[in-house]
């Protein structure tokens, strides 16, 4: 969903963080998006996925710079419509959407596939010493492989700025 050039990411609103004007402004009222635009729930979800990818890749770069043995990779578990993502939608829509995406278009993964992908990321010896990699797979296939994230996700300058602005927002927030 973070990549506007791939399936899912190219439907509806597109993920883009722009110049991070929403973060720069500290998310003052009225609430804005990361890019400073008006709230769009579809874009907000996709932007959150883009932020996840960028933050993980930035973390991996920082760990490597410190010569840490800790690794950080990011994953796409796949479209799993039965996990509650659509909990606020009409149940009939969810049933039809799940059927179409899983059995007709074959683009949705099962909860079991998503869980197996997470288990792979956590426990596979193939990932020992691998860091800063984005993993994804196709529904119904066991293969879970590194793929290129979106061009924006690979923008190191923007990722560093996202990290810095996030730190600033966190320090200023009262819990």
NORTAZI-V154490 format. One record per pair of residues at least 12 apart in sequence whose ideal C-beta (glycine too) atoms are under 8 Angstrom apart, sorted by sequence separation. I is the first residue (numbers start at 0). J is the second residue. If there is no record, write none. Layout:
# NORTAZI-V154490
I/J + I/J
This chain:
# NORTAZI-V154490
2/14 + 3/15 + 21/33 + 23/35 + 34/46 + 59/71 + 133/145 + 134/146 + 1/14 + 21/34 + 33/46 + 58/71 + 59/72 + 80/93 + 132/145 + 133/146 + 0/14 + 19/33 + 20/34 + 21/35 + 32/46 + 120/134 + 133/147 + 19/34 + 20/35 + 21/36 + 56/71 + 119/134 + 133/148 + 17/33 + 18/34 + 19/35 + 55/71 + 80/96 + 81/97 + 16/33 + 17/34 + 18/35 + 33/50 + 55/72 + 56/73 + 80/97 + 16/34 + 17/35 + 55/73 + 116/134 + 15/34 + 17/36 + 133/152 + 80/100 + 116/136 + 52/73 + 80/101 + 51/73 + 78/100 + 112/136 + 119/143 + 112/138 + 115/141 + 12/39 + 80/107 + 112/139 + 116/143 + 14/42 + 78/106 + 79/107 + 81/109 + 82/110 + 108/136 + 12/41 + 13/42 + 78/107 + 79/108 + 81/110 + 109/138 + 11/41 + 12/42 + 16/46 + 77/107 + 78/108 + 79/109 + 108/138 + 14/45 + 15/46 + 77/108 + 79/110 + 82/113 + 107/138 + 108/139 + 13/45 + 14/46 + 76/108 + 106/138 + 12/45 + 16/49 + 79/112 + 105/138 + 14/48 + 15/49 + 16/50 + 79/113 + 105/139 + 14/49 + 77/112 + 76/112 + 77/113 + 8/45 + 16/53 + 76/113 + 101/138 + 77/116 + 76/116 + 76/117 + 3/45 + 74/116 + 74/117 + 0/44 + 1/45 + 0/45 + 74/120 + 1/48 + 0/48 + 1/49 + 72/120 + 1/51 + 1/52 + 72/126 + 70/126 + 72/129 + 70/128 + 72/130 + 75/133 + 77/135 + 70/129 + 71/130 + 72/131 + 73/132 + 74/133 + 75/134 + 77/136 + 68/128 + 70/130 + 71/131 + 72/132 + 73/133 + 74/134 + 75/135 + 78/138 + 72/133 + 73/134 + 74/135 + 75/136 + 77/138 + 72/134 + 63/130 + 62/130 + 63/131 + 74/143 + 7/78 + 59/130 + 60/131 + 59/131 + 59/132 + 56/131 + 73/148 + 55/131 + 56/133 + 52/133 + 56/148 + 60/155 + 52/148 + 56/152 + 52/149 + 56/153 + 53/151 + 57/155 + 60/158 + 7/106 + 53/152 + 6/106 + 49/149 + 52/152 + 53/154 + 57/158 + 61/162 + 49/151 + 56/158 + 57/159 + 49/152 + 53/157 + 54/158 + 57/161 + 53/158 + 57/162 + 54/161 + 53/161 + 54/162 + 50/161 + 54/165 + 14/149 + 16/151 + 15/151 + 14/151 + 19/157 + 22/161 + 8/149 + 16/157 + 19/160 + 23/164 + 19/161 + 22/164 + 26/168 + 22/165 + 25/168 + 5/149 + 4/149 + 16/161 + 19/164 + 2/148 + 3/149 + 4/150 + 22/168 + 25/171 + 1/148 + 2/149 + 1/149 + 2/152 + 1/152
